[in-house]
Amino acid sequence: MAVDARHRDKNGEISRKHGNTLIHTLRKTYGLGFAPGCTDHAKLSDVLGKLDELSLSHLIRDHEAGKLEQICAGKRVKGAGSEPTVL
């Protein structure tokens, strides 16, 4: 599967499961550089298509590892937020 197709598939799944999560919540794990240009009060579903490659890589990696649900709930997750896997 091409990288672009993989991103589209993961974007849809992430948006359905975690779309109501605020960017502010995700920045607690990923840092202030997550989703540059987006406000803290924006919903993930509203900005997912505009995310930079690094921010998107963080989300996909943690989603695939089963950590994104806890991150979106505002919990600290060991190993989350570290360097993303190169896609």
C-alpha positions in Angstrom: 0.0 0.0 0.0 1.4 3.4 -0.9 2.2 5.8 1.9 -0.5 8.3 0.8 -3.1 5.6 0.8 -1.9 4.4 4.2 -2.2 8.0 5.6 -5.7 8.3 4.3 -6.8 5.0 5.8 -5.2 5.9 9.2 -6.6 9.4 9.1 -10.1 8.2 8.7 -9.7 5.7 11.5 -8.0 8.2 13.9 -10.7 10.8 13.1 -13.6 8.4 13.8 -12.1 7.2 17.1 -10.4 10.4 18.4 -11.7 13.3 16.4 -13.2 15.2 19.4 -9.8 15.3 21.1 -8.5 18.9 21.4 -5.0 19.8 20.1 -4.2 21.1 23.5 -4.5 17.6 25.0 -2.2 16.1 22.3 0.4 18.8 22.9 0.7 17.6 26.5 2.3 14.4 25.0 3.8 15.6 21.8 5.0 19.0 22.7 4.2 22.6 21.7 5.4 21.9 18.1 2.6 19.4 17.5 0.2 20.6 14.8 1.9 24.0 14.1 -0.6 26.7 13.1 -3.5 25.1 14.9 -5.1 26.5 18.0 -5.2 24.7 21.3 -9.0 24.5 21.1 -9.2 23.0 17.6 -10.5 19.4 17.4 -8.3 16.8 15.9 -11.0 15.9 13.3 -11.0 19.5 12.1 -7.2 19.7 11.5 -6.2 16.1 10.7 -6.0 16.8 7.0 -3.7 19.8 7.5 -1.2 18.2 9.9 2.5 18.3 9.1 4.3 15.0 8.4 5.9 14.8 11.8 2.7 15.4 13.8 0.9 12.9 11.6 3.7 10.3 12.1 3.4 10.6 15.8 -0.4 10.0 15.7 -0.1 7.0 13.3 2.7 5.4 15.3 0.9 5.7 18.7 -2.4 4.6 17.1 -0.8 1.5 15.7 0.8 0.8 19.1 -2.5 1.1 20.9 -1.5 4.2 22.9 -3.5 6.9 21.2 -6.7 6.2 23.2 -4.9 6.8 26.5 -3.1 9.9 25.1 -6.5 11.3 23.9 -7.9 10.7 27.4 -5.1 13.0 28.7 -3.1 10.2 30.4 0.7 10.0 30.3 1.8 7.0 28.3 5.3 5.6 28.5 7.1 5.7 25.2 4.6 8.1 23.6 5.7 11.3 22.1 9.2 10.1 21.4 10.7 10.1 17.9 8.3 8.8 15.3 8.9 5.9 13.1 9.9 7.0 9.6 7.1 6.2 7.2 
